[in-house]
Amino acid sequence: MIPGYAWRCHYCDNGNAAGTSFCRLCRSKALASPAEVDAVRQGTPVPEDKFEIPTSPVLMVFWYFFASVAFIGGMLAKFAWSIWLNLGGLVALGIGCAGASLMSYIERSGAE
């Protein structure tokens, strides 16, 4: 989850811009539990959360595009009155799902 407001890091007290999910100075998560904050302040290492993915606004645009293509394709495949529209919808559904999966993989691998 990415805060939509400027925020201060729980660990190093550095100011960060809105729309960032990690501190630009210490790379800590924007949202942390009280137990995580206490552990870091006491010097205990906290395991990295494998579910928090740093997202790029550019990648999010592509992900929304592919998700929209998949949705429109699904609607065409379900409600089309012509076999050609139905097949076109199935192709769009496949392209959208494959593209969204690829964008998710690119985000996880850290490439931007």
Order of alpha helices (4+ residues) and beta strands (2+ residues): beta-beta-alpha-alpha-alpha
